[in-house]
């Protein structure tokens, strides 16, 4: 479906033209900010250190003002082209590149400004991968559900529920069982979502919100009532990162990509697996048919309800796995509302990634980057209040959703219950 | 599930005159033409069932009790009953047991009603406003600033602070409306993100010199002046513990205002028209962009008033982080429970106010100390049962009016 849309030349509607203009103007505005704020005010050199975790690499030294001017020129070029000619269905990628360029200029400026004048780029990128983990799992979960036309707003609740149960069971037994519990929790919550939205045909967004509120309330309740009084039940072993032999010794790439916990490797594998399964297997073809035209699929003998149940529960398991990352993958203990909107950001990543696993992963990396920057910039002492940095992922989400949701087309039957005649 | 109308087909009811339309909607809120007893049955059973399940959760989450189950199940059942009944007893006393409890219930109800109206207005226009929290924060903050910064007489100060709250909320609510109309960005995502942004923004404001209380390190605003406070209704009784204030009157007036706008004015008719069938509304010549912005701004203004309630009406009369609490979430539940009708929202708001006030008592009472978060669980269950009345019918085998939510919101593509 996406392949067909990508190859045929589409005649743009006025709305699409306007959207292309808005995107172009956003990119031009970024260029203006880079010149006014970063380029003019910059003095001296910044130093990006690239060595990390015992893997050496040379430092990258650069004059901050020059970098900013180059970035501004590139941004202006992209924006001008976007306004005049448009990038068609590459607009998403172009916006992603524009945001990246902007961030490079920002980091160059911030590094040159900071008292130490240096910034560890490799550790920043490593953190980006880590922070994108829950967002990517959430986005993958969303892809599986929405490919069969079930909107999954409950990703947030599934992450939170998975995190809680992983901490609880992981503390009581071991962290492997913690993951199993997280996955099972995601599956149960997804089953509830499926029953509500497929069997009882409750508005899917409301069904999702019900699950989110339920999980938030229940986990907060149990945290106070159960975990606070029994701290040993909220103290799970954290999975340690595992260096892949040889690969982890590559400068920069090694620490960034091959020195992680099993959650990151699991994510890479899962992205490849779902991409293959969605586009190369019978299951994938049936899923997509159910999402695009359930009636046609039904006529051809596909069991629409069964496909929807199956995919939604699989999606829940993926979200539950991602939820387990918060506790047994990161800190070992559960805190109230510790997912803090990451599930919704995952949903935005899914939209940004155009309902494709690889796209969703790439989008999650963008959000992970925003998240990582918010975490790392405290070190640079930019003078920007931390609260504004913490807004970054949310602002990025709004820009992405506003800029792109109309362009990228969801599965045709998305959000609609199917009634078998 | 009797009415199987897919969103594409629209509804023919839009063809009727406003008067007929109003009659139909009143019927809807009172039970889809069925007689009123069955109409109330589902909400009543939904609340009851949710409380029962909440009780089960309270009993099961007690570690001591769980150990008892292994030794002697009989005692365990008796003990569980004791724990749950004492918890709900404390809840009931906290909500209705005496003048102070009722005053607290009304106190908790007023922001809930206002925020519930905010969500309800959105539902009527087919928009899902999860952003009540952020709109409360921005509106409430503006009311706070007006409240402490100006020195003007009370008949100007209080209205100005309330108007400020409405403007702040309307602005914050208007953004997702504008984004939805112009770019198609789904309001569920944008309102949630605006909530996150508002939380951080308020945290930041509370540490700025202009707003932070002088001599304090923690993020707390200056105190609102007496002339901008919502007066206590029972102040003449000279009892310090009766905290109910004029906010409840603001809430009831707003409910009437929303009723009038939705069912008596042209713009309200248009709001409901875009909710029923946006394409139809567009072809009928309505300004869909303006209506989306307008309805979200109205929703935001109502939430802003809810935020002002928490500052201008409640001691210590100042803003602190998270002063919106979980009211934004509660509002979703009570808008659904009240079937997005102002009258329904008022009653649902009173019920949730009672749950909240009682829940606080339940949490505070040393004998029970049940975390108030259980109220969120109960509310989520209420929404589930209201949204899927077939569940209730299956549990109780009753033939209740089939007033499911059906398709209330729209997906990403539309």
Interface residues (C-beta under 8 A of the other chain):
Chain A: X19 X22 X151 X153 X196 X200 X201 X202 X203 X204 X205 X206 X207 X209 X210 X211 X213 X214 X216 X217 X218 X220 X221 X222 X224 X225 X226 X229 X230 X340 X341 X344 X345 X347 X348 X351 X385 X387 X388 X390 X391 X393 X394 X395 X397 X398 X401 X402 X403 X405 X406 X409 X410 X412 X414 X415 X416 X417 X419
Chain B: X1 X4 X6 X7 X57 X61 X62 X63 X128 X130 X179 X182 X183 X184 X185 X186 X188 X189 X190 X192 X193 X194 X195 X196 X197 X200 X201 X203 X204 X207 X329 X332 X333 X336 X370 X371 X373 X374 X375 X376 X377 X378 X379 X380 X381 X383 X384 X387 X388 X390 X391 X404 X405 X406 X407 X408 X409 X410 X411 X412 X413
